[in-house]
Amino acid sequence: MHRYKELKVWQKAIDLAVEVYRITEKLPAEERFGLISQINRCAISIPSNIAEGAGRNTNKDFNHFLGISLGSSFELDTQMIISNRLGYVNNADFEEIEKELEYIQNMIVKLKQNLNV
């Protein structure tokens, strides 16, 4: 079992989720059950799956949940691209999220590689 709160990738993913929530508060109300809901769920899924995997008994299980987390990060990236193209998310916020997502994705990939499964 890993101590997920000590993992830098989990900490960064928590920060990202909080920032994403701040950004989605500004999206149009008619997107509340569309993009906003989907974006927020993906943002929460990243650190949540890291934590769940860390709590499992084997590195194989942890690796599986890291894969889900990575998938959620790509899903979030796609939704942010759509939101930016629709003009819902300004370029500065979009670029910051993109930068943080890429950093987190790289960290997840490296962690998966270090699990040796």
Biopython code that builds the backbone (N, CA, C, O; Angstrom):
import numpy as np
from Bio.PDB.StructureBuilder import StructureBuilder

atoms = [
    (1, "MET", "N", (0.853, -1.186, 0.000)),
    (1, "MET", "CA", (0.000, 0.000, 0.000)),
    (1, "MET", "C", (0.896, 1.246, 0.000)),
    (1, "MET", "O", (1.908, 1.309, 0.698)),
    (2, "HIS", "N", (0.497, 2.210, -0.788)),
    (2, "HIS", "CA", (1.256, 3.455, -0.919)),
    (2, "HIS", "C", (0.547, 4.574, -0.164)),
    (2, "HIS", "O", (-0.676, 4.559, -0.021)),
    (3, "ARG", "N", (1.301, 5.518, 0.304)),
    (3, "ARG", "CA", (0.728, 6.682, 0.989)),
    (3, "ARG", "C", (0.427, 7.754, -0.069)),
    (3, "ARG", "O", (1.283, 8.569, -0.414)),
    (4, "TYR", "N", (-0.798, 7.728, -0.564)),
    (4, "TYR", "CA", (-1.151, 8.581, -1.689)),
    (4, "TYR", "C", (-0.997, 10.068, -1.386)),
    (4, "TYR", "O", (-0.663, 10.838, -2.286)),
    (5, "LYS", "N", (-1.228, 10.491, -0.154)),
    (5, "LYS", "CA", (-1.125, 11.919, 0.174)),
    (5, "LYS", "C", (0.302, 12.428, 0.071)),
    (5, "LYS", "O", (0.532, 13.633, -0.029)),
    (6, "GLU", "N", (1.260, 11.508, 0.095)),
    (6, "GLU", "CA", (2.665, 11.889, -0.051)),
    (6, "GLU", "C", (3.125, 11.902, -1.508)),
    (6, "GLU", "O", (4.224, 12.367, -1.813)),
    (7, "LEU", "N", (2.285, 11.392, -2.402)),
    (7, "LEU", "CA", (2.644, 11.358, -3.818)),
    (7, "LEU", "C", (2.457, 12.741, -4.445)),
    (7, "LEU", "O", (1.370, 13.316, -4.387)),
    (8, "LYS", "N", (3.507, 13.257, -5.032)),
    (8, "LYS", "CA", (3.446, 14.577, -5.649)),
    (8, "LYS", "C", (2.393, 14.617, -6.767)),
    (8, "LYS", "O", (1.727, 15.634, -6.960)),
    (9, "VAL", "N", (2.250, 13.519, -7.491)),
    (9, "VAL", "CA", (1.276, 13.480, -8.575)),
    (9, "VAL", "C", (-0.148, 13.620, -8.026)),
    (9, "VAL", "O", (-0.984, 14.275, -8.648)),
    (10, "TRP", "N", (-0.432, 13.019, -6.878)),
    (10, "TRP", "CA", (-1.754, 13.163, -6.273)),
    (10, "TRP", "C", (-1.972, 14.611, -5.828)),
    (10, "TRP", "O", (-3.045, 15.174, -6.043)),
    (11, "GLN", "N", (-0.960, 15.205, -5.212)),
    (11, "GLN", "CA", (-1.055, 16.590, -4.759)),
    (11, "GLN", "C", (-1.312, 17.537, -5.934)),
    (11, "GLN", "O", (-2.157, 18.428, -5.848)),
    (12, "LYS", "N", (-0.575, 17.334, -7.032)),
    (12, "LYS", "CA", (-0.755, 18.177, -8.224)),
    (12, "LYS", "C", (-2.151, 17.968, -8.821)),
    (12, "LYS", "O", (-2.776, 18.915, -9.297)),
    (13, "ALA", "N", (-2.629, 16.734, -8.793)),
    (13, "ALA", "CA", (-3.953, 16.439, -9.345)),
    (13, "ALA", "C", (-5.055, 17.071, -8.503)),
    (13, "ALA", "O", (-6.072, 17.506, -9.044)),
    (14, "ILE", "N", (-4.867, 17.127, -7.190)),
    (14, "ILE", "CA", (-5.823, 17.822, -6.319)),
    (14, "ILE", "C", (-5.850, 19.308, -6.671)),
    (14, "ILE", "O", (-6.922, 19.899, -6.809)),
    (15, "ASP", "N", (-4.675, 19.906, -6.815)),
    (15, "ASP", "CA", (-4.598, 21.329, -7.178)),
    (15, "ASP", "C", (-5.284, 21.581, -8.520)),
    (15, "ASP", "O", (-5.987, 22.577, -8.691)),
    (16, "LEU", "N", (-5.072, 20.675, -9.461)),
    (16, "LEU", "CA", (-5.695, 20.807, -10.778)),
    (16, "LEU", "C", (-7.220, 20.748, -10.657)),
    (16, "LEU", "O", (-7.922, 21.556, -11.265)),
    (17, "ALA", "N", (-7.724, 19.810, -9.889)),
    (17, "ALA", "CA", (-9.176, 19.680, -9.731)),
    (17, "ALA", "C", (-9.785, 20.948, -9.145)),
    (17, "ALA", "O", (-10.842, 21.396, -9.589)),
    (18, "VAL", "N", (-9.127, 21.520, -8.160)),
    (18, "VAL", "CA", (-9.620, 22.761, -7.550)),
    (18, "VAL", "C", (-9.629, 23.883, -8.593)),
    (18, "VAL", "O", (-10.596, 24.640, -8.686)),
    (19, "GLU", "N", (-8.565, 23.986, -9.366)),
    (19, "GLU", "CA", (-8.494, 25.031, -10.396)),
    (19, "GLU", "C", (-9.555, 24.819, -11.467)),
    (19, "GLU", "O", (-10.163, 25.782, -11.935)),
    (20, "VAL", "N", (-9.783, 23.581, -11.855)),
    (20, "VAL", "CA", (-10.811, 23.285, -12.859)),
    (20, "VAL", "C", (-12.182, 23.700, -12.344)),
    (20, "VAL", "O", (-12.980, 24.258, -13.098)),
    (21, "TYR", "N", (-12.466, 23.438, -11.086)),
    (21, "TYR", "CA", (-13.744, 23.860, -10.506)),
    (21, "TYR", "C", (-13.882, 25.387, -10.554)),
    (21, "TYR", "O", (-14.965, 25.903, -10.832)),
    (22, "ARG", "N", (-12.806, 26.094, -10.287)),
    (22, "ARG", "CA", (-12.862, 27.566, -10.354)),
    (22, "ARG", "C", (-13.169, 28.031, -11.769)),
    (22, "ARG", "O", (-13.914, 28.990, -11.971)),
    (23, "ILE", "N", (-12.591, 27.348, -12.740)),
    (23, "ILE", "CA", (-12.819, 27.721, -14.145)),
    (23, "ILE", "C", (-14.244, 27.392, -14.569)),
    (23, "ILE", "O", (-14.894, 28.200, -15.232)),
    (24, "THR", "N", (-14.736, 26.214, -14.194)),
    (24, "THR", "CA", (-16.077, 25.826, -14.647)),
    (24, "THR", "C", (-17.182, 26.651, -13.996)),
    (24, "THR", "O", (-18.300, 26.697, -14.509)),
    (25, "GLU", "N", (-16.885, 27.301, -12.874)),
    (25, "GLU", "CA", (-17.876, 28.202, -12.274)),
    (25, "GLU", "C", (-18.244, 29.332, -13.223)),
    (25, "GLU", "O", (-19.323, 29.914, -13.111)),
    (26, "LYS", "N", (-17.348, 29.645, -14.160)),
    (26, "LYS", "CA", (-17.551, 30.753, -15.090)),
    (26, "LYS", "C", (-18.262, 30.333, -16.379)),
    (26, "LYS", "O", (-18.648, 31.187, -17.177)),
    (27, "LEU", "N", (-18.438, 29.029, -16.589)),
    (27, "LEU", "CA", (-19.074, 28.550, -17.807)),
    (27, "LEU", "C", (-20.564, 28.881, -17.789)),
    (27, "LEU", "O", (-21.140, 29.080, -16.719)),
    (28, "PRO", "N", (-21.190, 28.941, -18.956)),
    (28, "PRO", "CA", (-22.621, 29.274, -19.022)),
    (28, "PRO", "C", (-23.481, 28.276, -18.244)),
    (28, "PRO", "O", (-23.203, 27.077, -18.225)),
    (29, "ALA", "N", (-24.513, 28.787, -17.615)),
    (29, "ALA", "CA", (-25.394, 27.950, -16.788)),
    (29, "ALA", "C", (-26.018, 26.811, -17.588)),
    (29, "ALA", "O", (-26.275, 25.743, -17.034)),
    (30, "GLU", "N", (-26.262, 27.016, -18.863)),
    (30, "GLU", "CA", (-26.884, 25.961, -19.674)),
    (30, "GLU", "C", (-25.958, 24.754, -19.868)),
    (30, "GLU", "O", (-26.394, 23.703, -20.339)),
    (31, "GLU", "N", (-24.694, 24.907, -19.508)),
    (31, "GLU", "CA", (-23.743, 23.792, -19.602)),
    (31, "GLU", "C", (-23.611, 23.027, -18.283)),
    (31, "GLU", "O", (-22.775, 22.133, -18.160)),
    (32, "ARG", "N", (-24.446, 23.385, -17.293)),
    (32, "ARG", "CA", (-24.346, 22.771, -15.973)),
    (32, "ARG", "C", (-24.451, 21.249, -16.018)),
    (32, "ARG", "O", (-23.738, 20.557, -15.292)),
    (33, "PHE", "N", (-25.325, 20.731, -16.855)),
    (33, "PHE", "CA", (-25.511, 19.277, -16.937)),
    (33, "PHE", "C", (-24.776, 18.680, -18.128)),
    (33, "PHE", "O", (-24.894, 17.484, -18.395)),
    (34, "GLY", "N", (-24.028, 19.494, -18.835)),
    (34, "GLY", "CA", (-23.249, 19.033, -19.979)),
    (34, "GLY", "C", (-21.774, 19.099, -19.677)),
    (34, "GLY", "O", (-21.248, 18.283, -18.921)),
    (35, "LEU", "N", (-21.108, 20.067, -20.266)),
    (35, "LEU", "CA", (-19.658, 20.185, -20.129)),
    (35, "LEU", "C", (-19.206, 20.367, -18.688)),
    (35, "LEU", "O", (-18.238, 19.736, -18.264)),
    (36, "ILE", "N", (-19.879, 21.209, -17.938)),
    (36, "ILE", "CA", (-19.441, 21.482, -16.559)),
    (36, "ILE", "C", (-19.419, 20.191, -15.745)),
    (36, "ILE", "O", (-18.431, 19.890, -15.076)),
    (37, "SER", "N", (-20.485, 19.449, -15.805)),
    (37, "SER", "CA", (-20.563, 18.196, -15.051)),
    (37, "SER", "C", (-19.484, 17.219, -15.502)),
    (37, "SER", "O", (-18.807, 16.612, -14.672)),
    (38, "GLN", "N", (-19.323, 17.067, -16.799)),
    (38, "GLN", "CA", (-18.340, 16.129, -17.323)),
    (38, "GLN", "C", (-16.910, 16.552, -16.989)),
    (38, "GLN", "O", (-16.089, 15.726, -16.590)),
    (39, "ILE", "N", (-16.623, 17.827, -17.151)),
    (39, "ILE", "CA", (-15.279, 18.342, -16.846)),
    (39, "ILE", "C", (-14.947, 18.129, -15.370)),
    (39, "ILE", "O", (-13.865, 17.647, -15.034)),
    (40, "ASN", "N", (-15.869, 18.485, -14.504)),
    (40, "ASN", "CA", (-15.624, 18.338, -13.061)),
    (40, "ASN", "C", (-15.437, 16.877, -12.661)),
    (40, "ASN", "O", (-14.582, 16.557, -11.836)),
    (41, "ARG", "N", (-16.247, 15.990, -13.254)),
    (41, "ARG", "CA", (-16.101, 14.564, -12.932)),
    (41, "ARG", "C", (-14.734, 14.047, -13.351)),
    (41, "ARG", "O", (-14.108, 13.284, -12.615)),
    (42, "CYS", "N", (-14.266, 14.452, -14.520)),
    (42, "CYS", "CA", (-12.938, 14.018, -14.982)),
    (42, "CYS", "C", (-11.845, 14.559, -14.068)),
    (42, "CYS", "O", (-10.916, 13.837, -13.705)),
    (43, "ALA", "N", (-11.959, 15.822, -13.702)),
    (43, "ALA", "CA", (-10.945, 16.442, -12.850)),
    (43, "ALA", "C", (-10.860, 15.732, -11.505)),
    (43, "ALA", "O", (-9.765, 15.530, -10.979)),
    (44, "ILE", "N", (-11.997, 15.354, -10.949)),
    (44, "ILE", "CA", (-12.033, 14.642, -9.676)),
    (44, "ILE", "C", (-11.516, 13.215, -9.823)),
    (44, "ILE", "O", (-10.895, 12.670, -8.910)),
    (45, "SER", "N", (-11.774, 12.627, -10.964)),
    (45, "SER", "CA", (-11.377, 11.242, -11.212)),
    (45, "SER", "C", (-9.863, 11.040, -11.184)),
    (45, "SER", "O", (-9.389, 9.974, -10.792)),
    (46, "ILE", "N", (-9.113, 12.037, -11.589)),
    (46, "ILE", "CA", (-7.653, 11.892, -11.660)),
    (46, "ILE", "C", (-7.063, 11.608, -10.273)),
    (46, "ILE", "O", (-6.451, 10.555, -10.094)),
    (47, "PRO", "N", (-7.218, 12.494, -9.293)),
    (47, "PRO", "CA", (-6.644, 12.189, -7.974)),
    (47, "PRO", "C", (-7.373, 11.056, -7.260)),
    (47, "PRO", "O", (-6.765, 10.321, -6.482)),
    (48, "SER", "N", (-8.665, 10.909, -7.518)),
    (48, "SER", "CA", (-9.433, 9.853, -6.848)),
    (48, "SER", "C", (-8.926, 8.468, -7.224)),
    (48, "SER", "O", (-8.799, 7.596, -6.364)),
    (49, "ASN", "N", (-8.637, 8.264, -8.497)),
    (49, "ASN", "CA", (-8.141, 6.961, -8.930)),
    (49, "ASN", "C", (-6.707, 6.716, -8.486)),
    (49, "ASN", "O", (-6.322, 5.576, -8.227)),
    (50, "ILE", "N", (-5.922, 7.770, -8.398)),
    (50, "ILE", "CA", (-4.577, 7.620, -7.832)),
    (50, "ILE", "C", (-4.701, 7.146, -6.384)),
    (50, "ILE", "O", (-4.006, 6.219, -5.968)),
    (51, "ALA", "N", (-5.583, 7.781, -5.623)),
    (51, "ALA", "CA", (-5.777, 7.410, -4.216)),
    (51, "ALA", "C", (-6.316, 5.991, -4.087)),
    (51, "ALA", "O", (-5.837, 5.217, -3.259)),
    (52, "GLU", "N", (-7.305, 5.650, -4.896)),
    (52, "GLU", "CA", (-7.880, 4.311, -4.804)),
    (52, "GLU", "C", (-6.841, 3.243, -5.146)),
    (52, "GLU", "O", (-6.738, 2.226, -4.461)),
    (53, "GLY", "N", (-6.087, 3.479, -6.192)),
    (53, "GLY", "CA", (-5.052, 2.522, -6.572)),
    (53, "GLY", "C", (-3.977, 2.382, -5.515)),
    (53, "GLY", "O", (-3.485, 1.284, -5.258)),
    (54, "ALA", "N", (-3.618, 3.491, -4.909)),
    (54, "ALA", "CA", (-2.589, 3.460, -3.862)),
    (54, "ALA", "C", (-3.046, 2.632, -2.672)),
    (54, "ALA", "O", (-2.221, 2.056, -1.962)),
    (55, "GLY", "N", (-4.335, 2.569, -2.451)),
    (55, "GLY", "CA", (-4.877, 1.819, -1.327)),
    (55, "GLY", "C", (-5.033, 0.332, -1.595)),
    (55, "GLY", "O", (-5.396, -0.428, -0.698)),
    (56, "ARG", "N", (-4.765, -0.080, -2.804)),
    (56, "ARG", "CA", (-4.873, -1.501, -3.140)),
    (56, "ARG", "C", (-3.644, -2.258, -2.660)),
    (56, "ARG", "O", (-2.630, -1.663, -2.294)),
    (57, "ASN", "N", (-3.754, -3.575, -2.669)),
    (57, "ASN", "CA", (-2.698, -4.403, -2.084)),
    (57, "ASN", "C", (-1.538, -4.709, -3.019)),
    (57, "ASN", "O", (-0.466, -5.099, -2.558)),
    (58, "THR", "N", (-1.729, -4.542, -4.315)),
    (58, "THR", "CA", (-0.654, -4.922, -5.233)),
    (58, "THR", "C", (-0.300, -3.776, -6.177)),
    (58, "THR", "O", (-1.111, -2.887, -6.438)),
    (59, "ASN", "N", (0.919, -3.820, -6.676)),
    (59, "ASN", "CA", (1.339, -2.842, -7.673)),
    (59, "ASN", "C", (0.540, -3.000, -8.964)),
    (59, "ASN", "O", (0.303, -2.026, -9.678)),
    (60, "LYS", "N", (0.126, -4.236, -9.260)),
    (60, "LYS", "CA", (-0.691, -4.465, -10.460)),
    (60, "LYS", "C", (-2.008, -3.702, -10.352)),
    (60, "LYS", "O", (-2.441, -3.067, -11.314)),
    (61, "ASP", "N", (-2.641, -3.763, -9.188)),
    (61, "ASP", "CA", (-3.882, -3.015, -8.972)),
    (61, "ASP", "C", (-3.633, -1.504, -9.048)),
    (61, "ASP", "O", (-4.404, -0.765, -9.660)),
    (62, "PHE", "N", (-2.553, -1.066, -8.420)),
    (62, "PHE", "CA", (-2.211, 0.363, -8.445)),
    (62, "PHE", "C", (-2.010, 0.813, -9.889)),
    (62, "PHE", "O", (-2.501, 1.868, -10.290)),
    (63, "ASN", "N", (-1.294, 0.016, -10.662)),
    (63, "ASN", "CA", (-1.043, 0.322, -12.064)),
    (63, "ASN", "C", (-2.354, 0.463, -12.845)),
    (63, "ASN", "O", (-2.497, 1.350, -13.687)),
    (64, "HIS", "N", (-3.300, -0.423, -12.554)),
    (64, "HIS", "CA", (-4.611, -0.379, -13.219)),
    (64, "HIS", "C", (-5.316, 0.959, -12.951)),
    (64, "HIS", "O", (-5.828, 1.594, -13.873)),
    (65, "PHE", "N", (-5.337, 1.373, -11.698)),
    (65, "PHE", "CA", (-6.016, 2.624, -11.348)),
    (65, "PHE", "C", (-5.258, 3.849, -11.864)),
    (65, "PHE", "O", (-5.866, 4.875, -12.170)),
    (66, "LEU", "N", (-3.956, 3.744, -11.957)),
    (66, "LEU", "CA", (-3.193, 4.834, -12.584)),
    (66, "LEU", "C", (-3.567, 4.959, -14.056)),
    (66, "LEU", "O", (-3.612, 6.064, -14.596)),
    (67, "GLY", "N", (-3.833, 3.836, -14.700)),
    (67, "GLY", "CA", (-4.287, 3.864, -16.092)),
    (67, "GLY", "C", (-5.631, 4.561, -16.230)),
    (67, "GLY", "O", (-5.845, 5.329, -17.168)),
    (68, "ILE", "N", (-6.524, 4.295, -15.306)),
    (68, "ILE", "CA", (-7.830, 4.975, -15.319)),
    (68, "ILE", "C", (-7.633, 6.471, -15.105)),
    (68, "ILE", "O", (-8.264, 7.288, -15.775)),
    (69, "SER", "N", (-6.761, 6.824, -14.176)),
    (69, "SER", "CA", (-6.459, 8.228, -13.910)),
    (69, "SER", "C", (-5.902, 8.916, -15.157)),
    (69, "SER", "O", (-6.282, 10.039, -15.488)),
    (70, "LEU", "N", (-5.000, 8.223, -15.834)),
    (70, "LEU", "CA", (-4.420, 8.776, -17.057)),
    (70, "LEU", "C", (-5.498, 8.976, -18.120)),
    (70, "LEU", "O", (-5.522, 10.000, -18.802)),
    (71, "GLY", "N", (-6.383, 7.998, -18.253)),
    (71, "GLY", "CA", (-7.488, 8.128, -19.206)),
    (71, "GLY", "C", (-8.371, 9.323, -18.891)),
    (71, "GLY", "O", (-8.786, 10.051, -19.794)),
    (72, "SER", "N", (-8.657, 9.527, -17.608)),
    (72, "SER", "CA", (-9.464, 10.682, -17.203)),
    (72, "SER", "C", (-8.762, 11.989, -17.533)),
    (72, "SER", "O", (-9.414, 12.979, -17.866)),
    (73, "SER", "N", (-7.437, 12.000, -17.444)),
    (73, "SER", "CA", (-6.692, 13.229, -17.759)),
    (73, "SER", "C", (-6.801, 13.562, -19.243)),
    (73, "SER", "O", (-6.886, 14.733, -19.611)),
    (74, "PHE", "N", (-6.799, 12.539, -20.099)),
    (74, "PHE", "CA", (-6.948, 12.785, -21.534)),
    (74, "PHE", "C", (-8.373, 13.210, -21.870)),
    (74, "PHE", "O", (-8.595, 14.029, -22.762)),
    (75, "GLU", "N", (-9.329, 12.645, -21.150)),
    (75, "GLU", "CA", (-10.722, 13.042, -21.316)),
    (75, "GLU", "C", (-10.904, 14.506, -20.907)),
    (75, "GLU", "O", (-11.574, 15.271, -21.600)),
    (76, "LEU", "N", (-10.310, 14.885, -19.786)),
    (76, "LEU", "CA", (-10.376, 16.277, -19.336)),
    (76, "LEU", "C", (-9.738, 17.206, -20.363)),
    (76, "LEU", "O", (-10.275, 18.274, -20.661)),
    (77, "ASP", "N", (-8.610, 16.803, -20.894)),
    (77, "ASP", "CA", (-7.922, 17.604, -21.901)),
    (77, "ASP", "C", (-8.834, 17.847, -23.103)),
    (77, "ASP", "O", (-8.924, 18.969, -23.603)),
    (78, "THR", "N", (-9.499, 16.808, -23.556)),
    (78, "THR", "CA", (-10.408, 16.928, -24.697)),
    (78, "THR", "C", (-11.547, 17.898, -24.407)),
    (78, "THR", "O", (-11.898, 18.719, -25.254)),
    (79, "GLN", "N", (-12.118, 17.806, -23.226)),
    (79, "GLN", "CA", (-13.227, 18.684, -22.859)),
    (79, "GLN", "C", (-12.778, 20.136, -22.702)),
    (79, "GLN", "O", (-13.528, 21.063, -23.008)),
    (80, "MET", "N", (-11.567, 20.319, -22.228)),
    (80, "MET", "CA", (-11.041, 21.680, -22.112)),
    (80, "MET", "C", (-10.779, 22.282, -23.496)),
    (80, "MET", "O", (-11.003, 23.475, -23.704)),
    (81, "ILE", "N", (-10.310, 21.472, -24.431)),
    (81, "ILE", "CA", (-10.113, 21.950, -25.806)),
    (81, "ILE", "C", (-11.448, 22.400, -26.388)),
    (81, "ILE", "O", (-11.536, 23.471, -26.990)),
    (82, "ILE", "N", (-12.481, 21.589, -26.211)),
    (82, "ILE", "CA", (-13.810, 21.944, -26.708)),
    (82, "ILE", "C", (-14.302, 23.229, -26.052)),
    (82, "ILE", "O", (-14.811, 24.120, -26.731)),
    (83, "SER", "N", (-14.152, 23.326, -24.735)),
    (83, "SER", "CA", (-14.597, 24.524, -24.015)),
    (83, "SER", "C", (-13.858, 25.769, -24.479)),
    (83, "SER", "O", (-14.453, 26.839, -24.603)),
    (84, "ASN", "N", (-12.574, 25.633, -24.732)),
    (84, "ASN", "CA", (-11.782, 26.763, -25.232)),
    (84, "ASN", "C", (-12.242, 27.165, -26.632)),
    (84, "ASN", "O", (-12.399, 28.353, -26.912)),
    (85, "ARG", "N", (-12.455, 26.202, -27.498)),
    (85, "ARG", "CA", (-12.886, 26.508, -28.873)),
    (85, "ARG", "C", (-14.274, 27.136, -28.919)),
    (85, "ARG", "O", (-14.578, 27.926, -29.812)),
    (86, "LEU", "N", (-15.110, 26.780, -27.950)),
    (86, "LEU", "CA", (-16.437, 27.389, -27.864)),
    (86, "LEU", "C", (-16.392, 28.782, -27.238)),
    (86, "LEU", "O", (-17.396, 29.493, -27.221)),
    (87, "GLY", "N", (-15.223, 29.166, -26.725)),
    (87, "GLY", "CA", (-15.079, 30.467, -26.100)),
    (87, "GLY", "C", (-15.507, 30.491, -24.643)),
    (87, "GLY", "O", (-15.624, 31.565, -24.054)),
    (88, "TYR", "N", (-15.744, 29.324, -24.049)),
    (88, "TYR", "CA", (-16.156, 29.250, -22.654)),
    (88, "TYR", "C", (-14.978, 29.406, -21.701)),
    (88, "TYR", "O", (-15.133, 29.928, -20.597)),
    (89, "VAL", "N", (-13.799, 28.954, -22.127)),
    (89, "VAL", "CA", (-12.597, 29.026, -21.308)),
    (89, "VAL", "C", (-11.583, 29.897, -22.030)),
    (89, "VAL", "O", (-11.229, 29.619, -23.176)),
    (90, "ASN", "N", (-11.110, 30.951, -21.367)),
    (90, "ASN", "CA", (-10.175, 31.864, -22.021)),
    (90, "ASN", "C", (-8.825, 31.182, -22.243)),
    (90, "ASN", "O", (-8.514, 30.169, -21.618)),
    (91, "ASN", "N", (-8.040, 31.754, -23.135)),
    (91, "ASN", "CA", (-6.766, 31.151, -23.519)),
    (91, "ASN", "C", (-5.790, 31.011, -22.355)),
    (91, "ASN", "O", (-5.079, 30.010, -22.268)),
    (92, "ALA", "N", (-5.743, 31.991, -21.468)),
    (92, "ALA", "CA", (-4.807, 31.932, -20.342)),
    (92, "ALA", "C", (-5.139, 30.753, -19.428)),
    (92, "ALA", "O", (-4.250, 29.990, -19.051)),
    (93, "ASP", "N", (-6.412, 30.603, -19.071)),
    (93, "ASP", "CA", (-6.822, 29.476, -18.228)),
    (93, "ASP", "C", (-6.589, 28.156, -18.946)),
    (93, "ASP", "O", (-6.104, 27.194, -18.350)),
    (94, "PHE", "N", (-6.936, 28.113, -20.224)),
    (94, "PHE", "CA", (-6.756, 26.895, -21.021)),
    (94, "PHE", "C", (-5.291, 26.476, -21.061)),
    (94, "PHE", "O", (-4.967, 25.308, -20.844)),
    (95, "GLU", "N", (-4.420, 27.417, -21.335)),
    (95, "GLU", "CA", (-2.990, 27.098, -21.429)),
    (95, "GLU", "C", (-2.429, 26.626, -20.092)),
    (95, "GLU", "O", (-1.583, 25.733, -20.055)),
    (96, "GLU", "N", (-2.888, 27.212, -19.009)),
    (96, "GLU", "CA", (-2.430, 26.792, -17.681)),
    (96, "GLU", "C", (-2.889, 25.360, -17.383)),
    (96, "GLU", "O", (-2.107, 24.551, -16.883)),
    (97, "ILE", "N", (-4.135, 25.052, -17.683)),
    (97, "ILE", "CA", (-4.654, 23.702, -17.465)),
    (97, "ILE", "C", (-3.909, 22.712, -18.354)),
    (97, "ILE", "O", (-3.552, 21.624, -17.903)),
    (98, "GLU", "N", (-3.675, 23.074, -19.598)),
    (98, "GLU", "CA", (-2.941, 22.199, -20.522)),
    (98, "GLU", "C", (-1.550, 21.881, -19.981)),
    (98, "GLU", "O", (-1.107, 20.733, -20.017)),
    (99, "LYS", "N", (-0.876, 22.897, -19.487)),
    (99, "LYS", "CA", (0.472, 22.722, -18.947)),
    (99, "LYS", "C", (0.455, 21.782, -17.741)),
    (99, "LYS", "O", (1.274, 20.868, -17.645)),
    (100, "GLU", "N", (-0.471, 22.013, -16.837)),
    (100, "GLU", "CA", (-0.575, 21.184, -15.637)),
    (100, "GLU", "C", (-0.982, 19.749, -15.983)),
    (100, "GLU", "O", (-0.469, 18.796, -15.396)),
    (101, "LEU", "N", (-1.892, 19.602, -16.925)),
    (101, "LEU", "CA", (-2.311, 18.263, -17.339)),
    (101, "LEU", "C", (-1.142, 17.477, -17.930)),
    (101, "LEU", "O", (-0.953, 16.304, -17.606)),
    (102, "GLU", "N", (-0.373, 18.111, -18.780)),
    (102, "GLU", "CA", (0.768, 17.432, -19.389)),
    (102, "GLU", "C", (1.770, 16.999, -18.313)),
    (102, "GLU", "O", (2.319, 15.899, -18.373)),
    (103, "TYR", "N", (1.997, 17.860, -17.349)),
    (103, "TYR", "CA", (2.916, 17.546, -16.257)),
    (103, "TYR", "C", (2.409, 16.344, -15.457)),
    (103, "TYR", "O", (3.170, 15.427, -15.149)),
    (104, "ILE", "N", (1.128, 16.361, -15.126)),
    (104, "ILE", "CA", (0.524, 15.269, -14.366)),
    (104, "ILE", "C", (0.538, 13.977, -15.184)),
    (104, "ILE", "O", (0.839, 12.909, -14.651)),
    (105, "GLN", "N", (0.220, 14.068, -16.452)),
    (105, "GLN", "CA", (0.243, 12.880, -17.310)),
    (105, "GLN", "C", (1.634, 12.257, -17.336)),
    (105, "GLN", "O", (1.775, 11.038, -17.233)),
    (106, "ASN", "N", (2.645, 13.082, -17.471)),
    (106, "ASN", "CA", (4.018, 12.569, -17.472)),
    (106, "ASN", "C", (4.368, 11.908, -16.143)),
    (106, "ASN", "O", (5.049, 10.883, -16.114)),
    (107, "MET", "N", (3.903, 12.495, -15.051)),
    (107, "MET", "CA", (4.163, 11.917, -13.732)),
    (107, "MET", "C", (3.469, 10.557, -13.577)),
    (107, "MET", "O", (4.045, 9.622, -13.021)),
    (108, "ILE", "N", (2.254, 10.457, -14.062)),
    (108, "ILE", "CA", (1.526, 9.188, -13.978)),
    (108, "ILE", "C", (2.246, 8.107, -14.791)),
    (108, "ILE", "O", (2.417, 6.980, -14.324)),
    (109, "VAL", "N", (2.661, 8.457, -15.996)),
    (109, "VAL", "CA", (3.365, 7.496, -16.845)),
    (109, "VAL", "C", (4.640, 7.012, -16.165)),
    (109, "VAL", "O", (4.931, 5.816, -16.162)),
    (110, "LYS", "N", (5.397, 7.936, -15.591)),
    (110, "LYS", "CA", (6.644, 7.564, -14.900)),
    (110, "LYS", "C", (6.357, 6.674, -13.690)),
    (110, "LYS", "O", (7.077, 5.707, -13.440)),
    (111, "LEU", "N", (5.313, 7.001, -12.948)),
    (111, "LEU", "CA", (4.952, 6.189, -11.789)),
    (111, "LEU", "C", (4.559, 4.784, -12.236)),
    (111, "LEU", "O", (4.955, 3.799, -11.613)),
    (112, "LYS", "N", (3.785, 4.689, -13.307)),
    (112, "LYS", "CA", (3.421, 3.383, -13.845)),
    (112, "LYS", "C", (4.663, 2.578, -14.225)),
    (112, "LYS", "O", (4.739, 1.381, -13.950)),
    (113, "GLN", "N", (5.620, 3.230, -14.848)),
    (113, "GLN", "CA", (6.850, 2.544, -15.257)),
    (113, "GLN", "C", (7.648, 2.063, -14.045)),
    (113, "GLN", "O", (8.272, 1.003, -14.086)),
    (114, "ASN", "N", (7.624, 2.838, -12.987)),
    (114, "ASN", "CA", (8.391, 2.487, -11.772)),
    (114, "ASN", "C", (7.751, 1.374, -10.941)),
    (114, "ASN", "O", (8.392, 0.813, -10.051)),
    (115, "LEU", "N", (6.497, 1.059, -11.230)),
    (115, "LEU", "CA", (5.831, -0.007, -10.487)),
    (115, "LEU", "C", (6.320, -1.394, -10.917)),
    (115, "LEU", "O", (6.133, -2.373, -10.194)),
    (116, "ASN", "N", (6.938, -1.474, -12.083)),
    (116, "ASN", "CA", (7.499, -2.749, -12.576)),
    (116, "ASN", "C", (6.486, -3.882, -12.614)),
    (116, "ASN", "O", (6.739, -4.960, -12.078)),
    (117, "VAL", "N", (5.339, -3.644, -13.245)),
    (117, "VAL", "CA", (4.355, -4.735, -13.391)),
    (117, "VAL", "C", (4.223, -5.137, -14.836)),
    (117, "VAL", "O", (3.446, -6.036, -15.158)),
]
sb = StructureBuilder()
sb.init_structure("model")
sb.init_model(0)
sb.init_chain("A")
sb.init_seg("    ")
for serial, (resi, resn, name, xyz) in enumerate(atoms, 1):
    if name == "N":
        sb.init_residue(resn, " ", resi, " ")
    sb.init_atom(name, np.array(xyz, "f"), 0.0, 1.0, " ", f" {name:<3s}", serial, name[0])
structure = sb.get_structure()
